[in-house]
Amino acid sequence: MFISLLALGSTSAQEEDERIRDKSVSLELLGPSVLVGATYDARFKPDSKWGYRAGVGYAYLSTVGWLGGTDRQYAVMMPLGVNYIPGEGKGRLEVGAGVSLGITHESIAGYHCDYIVGSGDNIYEKHVDEDGTSKTGFAHFFYGNIGYRHVSKNGFQFRCGISPTFNIGSKDDFDFVVFWPYVSFGYAF
Protein backbone atom coordinates (compact mmCIF):
# COMPACT_ATOMS: atom_id res chain seq x y z
CA MET A 1 0.00 0.00 0.00
CA PHE A 2 2.88 2.36 0.87
CA ILE A 3 4.56 1.67 -2.52
CA SER A 4 1.26 2.35 -4.34
CA LEU A 5 0.87 5.74 -2.62
CA LEU A 6 4.49 6.61 -3.43
CA ALA A 7 3.97 5.69 -7.10
CA LEU A 8 0.73 7.71 -7.26
CA GLY A 9 2.49 10.75 -5.71
CA SER A 10 5.35 10.51 -8.19
CA THR A 11 2.91 10.25 -11.14
CA SER A 12 0.98 13.36 -10.06
CA ALA A 13 4.22 15.34 -9.62
CA GLN A 14 5.29 14.27 -13.11
CA GLU A 15 1.88 15.26 -14.53
CA GLU A 16 2.20 18.67 -12.80
CA ASP A 17 5.58 19.22 -14.49
CA GLU A 18 4.27 18.18 -17.90
CA ARG A 19 0.93 20.00 -17.82
CA ILE A 20 0.14 22.48 -20.54
CA ARG A 21 0.64 26.05 -19.41
CA ASP A 22 -1.62 27.83 -21.92
CA LYS A 23 -2.20 31.13 -20.04
CA SER A 24 0.15 33.69 -18.55
CA VAL A 25 0.29 37.09 -16.89
CA SER A 26 3.39 39.25 -17.16
CA LEU A 27 5.02 42.61 -16.64
CA GLU A 28 6.36 43.99 -19.94
CA LEU A 29 8.96 46.72 -20.43
CA LEU A 30 8.94 48.65 -23.73
CA GLY A 31 7.54 46.98 -26.86
CA PRO A 32 3.77 47.22 -27.48
CA SER A 33 3.20 48.39 -23.88
CA VAL A 34 5.19 51.57 -24.74
CA LEU A 35 7.10 51.99 -21.45
CA VAL A 36 5.70 49.55 -18.88
CA GLY A 37 2.62 47.37 -18.93
CA ALA A 38 0.77 44.31 -17.66
CA THR A 39 -0.31 41.62 -20.12
CA TYR A 40 -2.57 38.57 -20.19
CA ASP A 41 -1.67 35.97 -22.84
CA ALA A 42 -3.53 32.73 -23.67
CA ARG A 43 -3.74 30.05 -26.34
CA PHE A 44 -7.01 29.80 -28.30
CA LYS A 45 -7.13 26.10 -27.28
CA PRO A 46 -4.89 24.40 -24.67
CA ASP A 47 -2.85 22.56 -27.33
CA SER A 48 -2.86 25.39 -29.92
CA LYS A 49 0.26 27.20 -31.07
CA TRP A 50 -1.94 30.24 -31.84
CA GLY A 51 -2.91 32.64 -29.09
CA TYR A 52 -3.87 36.19 -28.19
CA ARG A 53 -2.74 38.90 -25.81
CA ALA A 54 -4.43 41.87 -24.16
CA GLY A 55 -2.92 44.32 -21.75
CA VAL A 56 -2.57 47.84 -20.48
CA GLY A 57 0.53 50.01 -20.77
CA TYR A 58 1.64 53.39 -19.51
CA ALA A 59 4.19 55.92 -20.73
CA TYR A 60 5.39 59.29 -19.45
CA LEU A 61 7.86 61.72 -20.98
CA SER A 62 8.90 65.13 -19.69
CA THR A 63 11.27 67.54 -21.44
CA VAL A 64 12.45 71.04 -20.57
CA GLY A 65 13.09 73.53 -23.37
CA TRP A 66 16.11 75.81 -23.49
CA LEU A 67 13.86 78.79 -22.71
CA GLY A 68 12.42 77.09 -19.63
CA GLY A 69 9.10 75.69 -20.92
CA THR A 70 8.20 72.09 -20.10
CA ASP A 71 6.48 69.51 -22.26
CA ARG A 72 4.85 66.56 -20.46
CA GLN A 73 3.31 63.67 -22.36
CA TYR A 74 1.32 60.81 -20.86
CA ALA A 75 -0.20 57.79 -22.58
CA VAL A 76 -2.35 54.91 -21.42
CA MET A 77 -2.33 52.23 -24.09
CA MET A 78 -4.10 48.89 -24.58
CA PRO A 79 -2.07 46.47 -26.74
CA LEU A 80 -4.17 43.77 -28.41
CA GLY A 81 -2.67 41.11 -30.63
CA VAL A 82 -2.36 37.55 -31.87
CA ASN A 83 0.76 35.40 -31.64
CA TYR A 84 2.16 32.12 -32.84
CA ILE A 85 4.59 29.94 -30.85
CA PRO A 86 5.96 27.07 -32.98
CA GLY A 87 7.96 24.11 -31.72
CA GLU A 88 8.09 22.24 -28.46
CA GLY A 89 10.01 22.65 -25.23
CA LYS A 90 10.68 25.33 -22.66
CA GLY A 91 12.39 27.86 -24.97
CA ARG A 92 10.56 28.76 -28.17
CA LEU A 93 10.31 31.35 -30.90
CA GLU A 94 7.33 33.70 -30.72
CA VAL A 95 5.98 35.88 -33.51
CA GLY A 96 2.95 38.12 -33.40
CA ALA A 97 1.16 41.23 -34.61
CA GLY A 98 -1.42 43.62 -33.26
CA VAL A 99 -2.55 47.13 -32.54
CA SER A 100 -2.10 49.31 -29.46
CA LEU A 101 -4.94 51.77 -28.80
CA GLY A 102 -4.95 54.48 -26.20
CA ILE A 103 -5.45 57.94 -24.82
CA THR A 104 -2.66 60.51 -24.81
CA HIS A 105 -2.37 63.82 -23.02
CA GLU A 106 0.20 66.52 -23.69
CA SER A 107 0.70 69.52 -21.44
CA ILE A 108 3.08 72.30 -22.46
CA ALA A 109 3.85 74.86 -19.76
CA GLY A 110 4.59 78.37 -20.96
CA TYR A 111 7.82 80.23 -20.53
CA HIS A 112 8.90 83.82 -19.94
CA CYS A 113 12.20 85.11 -21.16
CA ASP A 114 14.03 88.44 -21.24
CA TYR A 115 17.13 88.72 -23.39
CA ILE A 116 19.26 91.30 -25.17
CA VAL A 117 19.29 91.50 -28.95
CA GLY A 118 21.60 93.41 -31.27
CA SER A 119 25.08 94.89 -31.07
CA GLY A 120 26.79 98.27 -30.84
CA ASP A 121 24.29 101.16 -30.68
CA ASN A 122 21.36 98.89 -31.66
CA ILE A 123 21.07 96.95 -28.42
CA TYR A 124 17.60 96.46 -27.02
CA GLU A 125 15.84 94.17 -24.58
CA LYS A 126 13.29 91.69 -25.87
CA HIS A 127 10.62 90.04 -23.75
CA VAL A 128 8.89 86.79 -24.78
CA ASP A 129 5.78 85.37 -23.09
CA GLU A 130 4.43 82.05 -24.26
CA ASP A 131 1.26 80.64 -22.73
CA GLY A 132 0.92 76.95 -22.03
CA THR A 133 -1.32 74.57 -23.97
CA SER A 134 -2.89 71.23 -23.26
CA LYS A 135 -4.48 68.61 -25.49
CA THR A 136 -5.87 65.11 -25.10
CA GLY A 137 -6.34 62.70 -27.96
CA PHE A 138 -6.69 59.17 -29.25
CA ALA A 139 -3.55 57.32 -30.33
CA HIS A 140 -2.93 54.07 -32.13
CA PHE A 141 -0.05 52.20 -33.61
CA PHE A 142 0.48 48.81 -35.20
CA TYR A 143 3.19 46.44 -34.05
CA GLY A 144 4.79 43.13 -34.80
CA ASN A 145 7.01 41.11 -32.54
CA ILE A 146 9.61 38.45 -32.97
CA GLY A 147 11.39 37.05 -29.98
CA TYR A 148 12.18 34.29 -27.55
CA ARG A 149 9.78 32.86 -24.94
CA HIS A 150 10.97 30.62 -22.10
CA VAL A 151 8.57 28.93 -19.65
CA SER A 152 10.17 26.93 -16.84
CA LYS A 153 8.62 23.87 -15.18
CA ASN A 154 7.51 25.95 -12.19
CA GLY A 155 5.74 28.48 -14.46
CA PHE A 156 8.25 31.34 -14.53
CA GLN A 157 8.03 32.98 -17.95
CA PHE A 158 10.68 35.16 -19.61
CA ARG A 159 10.21 36.85 -22.99
CA CYS A 160 12.49 39.15 -24.97
CA GLY A 161 12.71 40.33 -28.54
CA ILE A 162 12.18 43.17 -30.97
CA SER A 163 8.89 44.86 -31.80
CA PRO A 164 8.69 46.82 -35.08
CA THR A 165 6.13 49.55 -34.42
CA PHE A 166 4.57 51.89 -36.95
CA ASN A 167 1.85 54.50 -37.35
CA ILE A 168 0.74 55.43 -40.85
CA GLY A 169 -1.79 58.02 -41.94
CA SER A 170 -3.09 59.23 -38.58
CA LYS A 171 -4.54 62.72 -38.77
CA ASP A 172 -3.45 63.73 -35.23
CA ASP A 173 -0.09 61.97 -35.02
CA PHE A 174 2.98 61.88 -37.20
CA ASP A 175 4.01 58.83 -39.22
CA PHE A 176 6.79 56.79 -37.65
CA VAL A 177 8.54 53.44 -37.68
CA VAL A 178 10.46 52.36 -34.57
CA PHE A 179 12.10 49.06 -33.65
CA TRP A 180 11.44 48.75 -29.90
CA PRO A 181 13.12 46.05 -27.87
CA TYR A 182 10.97 44.37 -25.25
CA VAL A 183 11.49 42.23 -22.17
CA SER A 184 8.83 40.54 -20.07
CA PHE A 185 8.72 38.57 -16.80
CA GLY A 186 5.66 36.64 -15.70
CA TYR A 187 3.94 33.50 -14.61
CA ALA A 188 2.42 30.83 -16.89
CA PHE A 189 -0.38 28.62 -15.58
MIDOSE-1310 file (N, C-alpha, C; in nm, 2 decimals, decimal comma, always signed):
residues 189
mfis	+0,08/-0,12/+0,00/+0,00/+0,00/+0,00/+0,09/+0,13/+0,00; +0,19/+0,12/+0,08/+0,29/+0,24/+0,09/+0,35/+0,26/-0,05; +0,39/+0,16/-0,12/+0,46/+0,17/-0,25/+0,36/+0,22/-0,35; +0,23/+0,18/-0,34/+0,13/+0,23/-0,43/+0,11/+0,39/-0,41
llal	+0,10/+0,43/-0,29/+0,09/+0,57/-0,26/+0,21/+0,65/-0,31; +0,33/+0,60/-0,29/+0,45/+0,66/-0,34/+0,45/+0,67/-0,50; +0,40/+0,57/-0,56/+0,40/+0,57/-0,71/+0,29/+0,67/-0,76; +0,18/+0,68/-0,69/+0,07/+0,77/-0,73/+0,12/+0,91/-0,71
gsts	+0,19/+0,94/-0,60/+0,25/+1,07/-0,57/+0,35/+1,11/-0,68; +0,43/+1,02/-0,72/+0,53/+1,05/-0,82/+0,47/+1,07/-0,96; +0,36/+1,00/-0,99/+0,29/+1,03/-1,11/+0,23/+1,16/-1,12; +0,16/+1,20/-1,00/+0,10/+1,34/-1,01/+0,20/+1,45/-1,01
aqee	+0,32/+1,43/-0,95/+0,42/+1,53/-0,96/+0,47/+1,54/-1,11; +0,48/+1,43/-1,17/+0,53/+1,43/-1,31/+0,42/+1,49/-1,40; +0,30/+1,46/-1,38/+0,19/+1,53/-1,45/+0,19/+1,68/-1,43; +0,21/+1,72/-1,31/+0,22/+1,87/-1,28/+0,33/+1,93/-1,36
deri	+0,45/+1,87/-1,37/+0,56/+1,92/-1,45/+0,53/+1,93/-1,60; +0,45/+1,83/-1,65/+0,43/+1,82/-1,79/+0,30/+1,88/-1,83; +0,22/+1,94/-1,74/+0,09/+2,00/-1,78/+0,11/+2,12/-1,88; +0,01/+2,14/-1,95/+0,01/+2,25/-2,05/-0,01/+2,38/-1,98
rdks	+0,08/+2,47/-2,00/+0,06/+2,60/-1,94/+0,02/+2,70/-2,06; -0,11/+2,71/-2,07/-0,16/+2,78/-2,19/-0,21/+2,93/-2,16; -0,19/+2,98/-2,04/-0,22/+3,11/-2,00/-0,10/+3,17/-1,93; -0,09/+3,30/-1,93/+0,01/+3,37/-1,85/-0,02/+3,51/-1,83
vsle	+0,04/+3,57/-1,72/+0,03/+3,71/-1,69/+0,17/+3,76/-1,68; +0,20/+3,88/-1,72/+0,34/+3,92/-1,72/+0,35/+4,08/-1,71; +0,46/+4,12/-1,67/+0,50/+4,26/-1,66/+0,59/+4,28/-1,78; +0,56/+4,38/-1,87/+0,64/+4,40/-1,99/+0,70/+4,54/-1,99
llgp	+0,82/+4,54/-2,03/+0,90/+4,67/-2,04/+0,92/+4,70/-2,19; +0,88/+4,82/-2,23/+0,89/+4,87/-2,37/+0,80/+4,78/-2,46; +0,84/+4,77/-2,59/+0,75/+4,70/-2,69/+0,61/+4,76/-2,70; +0,51/+4,67/-2,73/+0,38/+4,72/-2,75/+0,32/+4,79/-2,63
svlv	+0,37/+4,77/-2,51/+0,32/+4,84/-2,39/+0,37/+4,98/-2,38; +0,46/+5,02/-2,47/+0,52/+5,16/-2,47/+0,63/+5,17/-2,37; +0,60/+5,19/-2,25/+0,71/+5,20/-2,14/+0,70/+5,08/-2,05; +0,59/+5,07/-1,98/+0,57/+4,96/-1,89/+0,42/+4,91/-1,90
gaty	+0,40/+4,78/-1,88/+0,26/+4,74/-1,89/+0,24/+4,60/-1,83; +0,12/+4,56/-1,81/+0,08/+4,43/-1,77/+0,00/+4,36/-1,88; +0,03/+4,23/-1,90/-0,03/+4,16/-2,01/-0,09/+4,03/-1,97; -0,20/+3,99/-2,03/-0,26/+3,86/-2,02/-0,24/+3,79/-2,16
darf	-0,19/+3,67/-2,16/-0,17/+3,60/-2,28/-0,23/+3,46/-2,27; -0,29/+3,41/-2,37/-0,35/+3,27/-2,37/-0,36/+3,21/-2,51; -0,36/+3,08/-2,51/-0,37/+3,00/-2,63/-0,52/+3,00/-2,66; -0,56/+2,99/-2,79/-0,70/+2,98/-2,83/-0,76/+2,85/-2,78
kpds	-0,68/+2,74/-2,78/-0,71/+2,61/-2,73/-0,59/+2,56/-2,65; -0,61/+2,48/-2,55/-0,49/+2,44/-2,47/-0,37/+2,38/-2,55; -0,40/+2,31/-2,66/-0,29/+2,26/-2,73/-0,25/+2,34/-2,86; -0,31/+2,46/-2,87/-0,29/+2,54/-2,99/-0,16/+2,62/-2,98
kwgy	-0,09/+2,64/-3,10/+0,03/+2,72/-3,11/-0,01/+2,87/-3,13; -0,14/+2,89/-3,16/-0,19/+3,02/-3,18/-0,26/+3,08/-3,06; -0,24/+3,21/-3,03/-0,29/+3,26/-2,91/-0,32/+3,41/-2,93; -0,36/+3,48/-2,82/-0,39/+3,62/-2,82/-0,33/+3,68/-2,69
ragv	-0,32/+3,81/-2,70/-0,27/+3,89/-2,58/-0,36/+4,02/-2,57; -0,38/+4,06/-2,44/-0,44/+4,19/-2,42/-0,38/+4,24/-2,29; -0,36/+4,37/-2,29/-0,29/+4,43/-2,17/-0,32/+4,58/-2,16; -0,25/+4,64/-2,07/-0,26/+4,78/-2,05/-0,11/+4,83/-2,03
gyay	-0,08/+4,94/-2,09/+0,05/+5,00/-2,08/+0,05/+5,15/-2,04; +0,16/+5,20/-1,99/+0,16/+5,34/-1,95/+0,30/+5,40/-1,99; +0,29/+5,52/-2,04/+0,42/+5,59/-2,07/+0,41/+5,74/-2,02; +0,53/+5,79/-1,99/+0,54/+5,93/-1,94/+0,67/+5,98/-2,00
lstv	+0,67/+6,11/-2,05/+0,79/+6,17/-2,10/+0,78/+6,32/-2,06; +0,89/+6,37/-2,01/+0,89/+6,51/-1,97/+1,02/+6,57/-2,02; +1,01/+6,68/-2,09/+1,13/+6,75/-2,14/+1,12/+6,90/-2,10; +1,23/+6,96/-2,09/+1,24/+7,10/-2,06/+1,31/+7,17/-2,17
gwlg	+1,25/+7,28/-2,23/+1,31/+7,35/-2,34/+1,42/+7,45/-2,29; +1,50/+7,49/-2,38/+1,61/+7,58/-2,35/+1,57/+7,72/-2,30; +1,44/+7,75/-2,32/+1,39/+7,88/-2,27/+1,31/+7,86/-2,14; +1,31/+7,73/-2,09/+1,24/+7,71/-1,96/+1,11/+7,64/-1,97
gtdr	+1,04/+7,63/-2,08/+0,91/+7,57/-2,09/+0,92/+7,42/-2,07; +0,82/+7,35/-2,03/+0,82/+7,21/-2,01/+0,71/+7,15/-2,10; +0,74/+7,03/-2,14/+0,65/+6,95/-2,23/+0,63/+6,81/-2,16; +0,51/+6,78/-2,11/+0,49/+6,66/-2,05/+0,39/+6,58/-2,13
qyav	+0,42/+6,45/-2,16/+0,33/+6,37/-2,24/+0,30/+6,24/-2,16; +0,18/+6,20/-2,15/+0,13/+6,08/-2,09/+0,05/+6,00/-2,19; +0,06/+5,87/-2,17/-0,02/+5,78/-2,26/-0,06/+5,66/-2,18; -0,19/+5,62/-2,19/-0,24/+5,49/-2,14/-0,28/+5,41/-2,26
mmpl	-0,21/+5,30/-2,29/-0,23/+5,22/-2,41/-0,29/+5,08/-2,38; -0,36/+5,02/-2,47/-0,41/+4,89/-2,46/-0,36/+4,81/-2,58; -0,25/+4,73/-2,56/-0,21/+4,65/-2,67/-0,29/+4,52/-2,69; -0,34/+4,50/-2,81/-0,42/+4,38/-2,84/-0,35/+4,31/-2,96
gvny	-0,34/+4,18/-2,95/-0,27/+4,11/-3,06/-0,29/+3,96/-3,07; -0,24/+3,90/-3,17/-0,24/+3,75/-3,19/-0,09/+3,71/-3,20; -0,06/+3,59/-3,16/+0,08/+3,54/-3,16/+0,08/+3,39/-3,20; +0,19/+3,35/-3,24/+0,22/+3,21/-3,28/+0,35/+3,16/-3,22
ipge	+0,34/+3,05/-3,15/+0,46/+2,99/-3,09/+0,48/+2,85/-3,14; +0,57/+2,84/-3,24/+0,60/+2,71/-3,30/+0,69/+2,63/-3,21; +0,70/+2,50/-3,24/+0,80/+2,41/-3,17/+0,75/+2,36/-3,04; +0,84/+2,29/-2,97/+0,81/+2,22/-2,85/+0,92/+2,26/-2,75
gkgr	+0,90/+2,24/-2,62/+1,00/+2,26/-2,52/+0,98/+2,39/-2,44; +1,08/+2,42/-2,36/+1,07/+2,53/-2,27/+1,10/+2,66/-2,34; +1,20/+2,67/-2,43/+1,24/+2,79/-2,50/+1,19/+2,78/-2,64; +1,11/+2,88/-2,68/+1,06/+2,88/-2,82/+1,05/+3,01/-2,88
levg	+1,05/+3,01/-3,01/+1,03/+3,13/-3,09/+0,89/+3,18/-3,07; +0,87/+3,31/-3,07/+0,73/+3,37/-3,07/+0,73/+3,48/-3,18; +0,62/+3,48/-3,25/+0,60/+3,59/-3,35/+0,45/+3,63/-3,33; +0,43/+3,76/-3,36/+0,29/+3,81/-3,34/+0,28/+3,95/-3,41
agvs	+0,15/+3,99/-3,40/+0,12/+4,12/-3,46/-0,01/+4,17/-3,39; -0,02/+4,31/-3,39/-0,14/+4,36/-3,33/-0,15/+4,51/-3,34; -0,24/+4,57/-3,26/-0,26/+4,71/-3,25/-0,26/+4,76/-3,11; -0,21/+4,87/-3,08/-0,21/+4,93/-2,95/-0,29/+5,06/-2,95
lgit	-0,40/+5,06/-2,88/-0,49/+5,18/-2,88/-0,49/+5,25/-2,75; -0,50/+5,38/-2,75/-0,49/+5,45/-2,62/-0,53/+5,59/-2,62; -0,52/+5,65/-2,50/-0,54/+5,79/-2,48/-0,41/+5,86/-2,45; -0,39/+5,97/-2,51/-0,27/+6,05/-2,48/-0,30/+6,19/-2,43
hesi	-0,22/+6,25/-2,35/-0,24/+6,38/-2,30/-0,10/+6,45/-2,31; -0,10/+6,57/-2,36/+0,02/+6,65/-2,37/-0,01/+6,79/-2,30; +0,08/+6,83/-2,22/+0,07/+6,95/-2,14/+0,20/+7,03/-2,16; +0,19/+7,15/-2,22/+0,31/+7,23/-2,25/+0,29/+7,35/-2,16
agyh	+0,39/+7,37/-2,06/+0,39/+7,49/-1,98/+0,45/+7,60/-2,05; +0,40/+7,72/-2,03/+0,46/+7,84/-2,10/+0,59/+7,88/-2,04; +0,66/+7,97/-2,10/+0,78/+8,02/-2,05/+0,79/+8,17/-2,07; +0,87/+8,24/-1,99/+0,89/+8,38/-1,99/+1,04/+8,41/-2,00
cdyi	+1,08/+8,49/-2,09/+1,22/+8,51/-2,12/+1,25/+8,66/-2,15; +1,35/+8,71/-2,09/+1,40/+8,84/-2,12/+1,54/+8,83/-2,18; +1,58/+8,88/-2,29/+1,71/+8,87/-2,34/+1,75/+9,00/-2,42; +1,88/+9,01/-2,45/+1,93/+9,13/-2,52/+1,96/+9,09/-2,66
vgsg	+1,91/+9,18/-2,75/+1,93/+9,15/-2,90/+2,01/+9,27/-2,96; +2,09/+9,24/-3,05/+2,16/+9,34/-3,13/+2,30/+9,36/-3,08; +2,37/+9,46/-3,14/+2,51/+9,49/-3,11/+2,54/+9,64/-3,13; +2,64/+9,69/-3,07/+2,68/+9,83/-3,08/+2,57/+9,92/-3,03
dniy	+2,53/+10,02/-3,11/+2,43/+10,12/-3,07/+2,29/+10,06/-3,08; +2,27/+9,95/-3,14/+2,14/+9,89/-3,17/+2,10/+9,78/-3,07; +2,14/+9,80/-2,94/+2,11/+9,69/-2,84/+1,97/+9,73/-2,78; +1,89/+9,63/-2,77/+1,76/+9,65/-2,70/+1,72/+9,52/-2,63
ekhv	+1,63/+9,53/-2,54/+1,58/+9,42/-2,46/+1,46/+9,36/-2,52; +1,45/+9,23/-2,53/+1,33/+9,17/-2,59/+1,27/+9,08/-2,48; +1,13/+9,08/-2,47/+1,06/+9,00/-2,38/+0,97/+8,91/-2,45; +0,97/+8,78/-2,41/+0,89/+8,68/-2,48/+0,80/+8,61/-2,37
dedg	+0,67/+8,61/-2,39/+0,58/+8,54/-2,31/+0,51/+8,43/-2,40; +0,51/+8,31/-2,35/+0,44/+8,21/-2,43/+0,35/+8,13/-2,33; +0,22/+8,13/-2,36/+0,13/+8,06/-2,27/+0,13/+7,91/-2,29; +0,09/+7,84/-2,19/+0,09/+7,69/-2,20/-0,03/+7,64/-2,28
tskt	-0,02/+7,52/-2,33/-0,13/+7,46/-2,40/-0,15/+7,31/-2,34; -0,26/+7,26/-2,37/-0,29/+7,12/-2,33/-0,38/+7,06/-2,43; -0,36/+6,93/-2,46/-0,45/+6,86/-2,55/-0,45/+6,71/-2,51; -0,57/+6,65/-2,53/-0,59/+6,51/-2,51/-0,64/+6,45/-2,64
gfah	-0,59/+6,33/-2,67/-0,63/+6,27/-2,80/-0,63/+6,12/-2,79; -0,67/+6,06/-2,90/-0,67/+5,92/-2,93/-0,54/+5,88/-3,00; -0,48/+5,77/-2,96/-0,35/+5,73/-3,03/-0,37/+5,59/-3,07; -0,30/+5,55/-3,18/-0,29/+5,41/-3,21/-0,16/+5,38/-3,29
ffyg	-0,12/+5,26/-3,28/+0,00/+5,22/-3,36/-0,01/+5,07/-3,38; +0,04/+5,02/-3,49/+0,05/+4,88/-3,52/+0,19/+4,83/-3,48; +0,19/+4,70/-3,44/+0,32/+4,64/-3,41/+0,33/+4,50/-3,45; +0,45/+4,45/-3,46/+0,48/+4,31/-3,48/+0,57/+4,28/-3,37
nigy	+0,60/+4,15/-3,35/+0,70/+4,11/-3,25/+0,76/+3,98/-3,30; +0,89/+3,97/-3,28/+0,96/+3,84/-3,30/+1,06/+3,83/-3,18; +1,05/+3,72/-3,12/+1,14/+3,70/-3,00/+1,15/+3,56/-2,95; +1,19/+3,55/-2,82/+1,22/+3,43/-2,76/+1,13/+3,42/-2,63
rhvs	+1,06/+3,31/-2,61/+0,98/+3,29/-2,49/+1,03/+3,16/-2,42; +1,05/+3,17/-2,29/+1,10/+3,06/-2,21/+1,00/+3,05/-2,10; +0,95/+2,92/-2,08/+0,86/+2,89/-1,97/+0,92/+2,78/-1,89; +0,95/+2,80/-1,76/+1,02/+2,69/-1,68/+0,91/+2,60/-1,63
kngf	+0,95/+2,49/-1,57/+0,86/+2,39/-1,52/+0,78/+2,44/-1,41; +0,83/+2,54/-1,33/+0,75/+2,59/-1,22/+0,66/+2,71/-1,26; +0,66/+2,75/-1,39/+0,57/+2,85/-1,45/+0,64/+2,98/-1,47; +0,76/+3,00/-1,43/+0,82/+3,13/-1,45/+0,84/+3,15/-1,60
qfrc	+0,80/+3,27/-1,65/+0,80/+3,30/-1,79/+0,89/+3,42/-1,82; +0,98/+3,41/-1,92/+1,07/+3,52/-1,96/+1,05/+3,53/-2,11; +1,03/+3,66/-2,16/+1,02/+3,69/-2,30/+1,11/+3,80/-2,33; +1,17/+3,80/-2,45/+1,25/+3,91/-2,50/+1,25/+3,91/-2,65
gisp	+1,27/+4,03/-2,71/+1,27/+4,03/-2,85/+1,27/+4,18/-2,91; +1,23/+4,19/-3,03/+1,22/+4,32/-3,10/+1,08/+4,33/-3,15; +1,03/+4,46/-3,14/+0,89/+4,49/-3,18/+0,89/+4,60/-3,28; +0,88/+4,57/-3,41/+0,87/+4,68/-3,51/+0,73/+4,75/-3,49
tfni	+0,73/+4,88/-3,47/+0,61/+4,96/-3,44/+0,60/+5,07/-3,54; +0,47/+5,08/-3,60/+0,46/+5,19/-3,70/+0,32/+5,25/-3,69; +0,31/+5,37/-3,73/+0,19/+5,45/-3,73/+0,18/+5,52/-3,87; +0,08/+5,49/-3,95/+0,07/+5,54/-4,08/-0,06/+5,61/-4,10
gskd	-0,06/+5,73/-4,15/-0,18/+5,80/-4,19/-0,27/+5,85/-4,08; -0,22/+5,87/-3,96/-0,31/+5,92/-3,86/-0,32/+6,07/-3,87; -0,44/+6,13/-3,86/-0,45/+6,27/-3,88/-0,39/+6,35/-3,76; -0,39/+6,30/-3,64/-0,34/+6,37/-3,52/-0,20/+6,35/-3,49
dfdf	-0,15/+6,23/-3,54/-0,01/+6,20/-3,50/+0,08/+6,20/-3,63; +0,21/+6,19/-3,61/+0,30/+6,19/-3,72/+0,33/+6,04/-3,75; +0,36/+6,02/-3,88/+0,40/+5,88/-3,92/+0,54/+5,85/-3,86; +0,55/+5,72/-3,82/+0,68/+5,68/-3,76/+0,70/+5,53/-3,78
vvfw	+0,82/+5,49/-3,78/+0,85/+5,34/-3,77/+0,97/+5,33/-3,67; +0,95/+5,25/-3,56/+1,05/+5,24/-3,46/+1,06/+5,09/-3,43; +1,18/+5,04/-3,40/+1,21/+4,91/-3,36/+1,24/+4,90/-3,21; +1,13/+4,88/-3,13/+1,14/+4,88/-2,99/+1,19/+4,74/-2,94
pyvs	+1,29/+4,73/-2,85/+1,31/+4,60/-2,79/+1,20/+4,58/-2,68; +1,19/+4,46/-2,64/+1,10/+4,44/-2,52/+1,15/+4,32/-2,44; +1,11/+4,33/-2,31/+1,15/+4,22/-2,22/+1,03/+4,21/-2,12; +1,00/+4,08/-2,09/+0,88/+4,05/-2,01/+0,91/+3,94/-1,91
fgya	+0,86/+3,96/-1,79/+0,87/+3,86/-1,68/+0,73/+3,83/-1,63; +0,70/+3,70/-1,61/+0,57/+3,66/-1,57/+0,55/+3,52/-1,52; +0,43/+3,48/-1,51/+0,39/+3,35/-1,46/+0,30/+3,28/-1,56; +0,33/+3,16/-1,60/+0,24/+3,08/-1,69/+0,17/+2,98/-1,60
f	+0,04/+2,96/-1,63/-0,04/+2,86/-1,56/-0,13/+2,78/-1,65
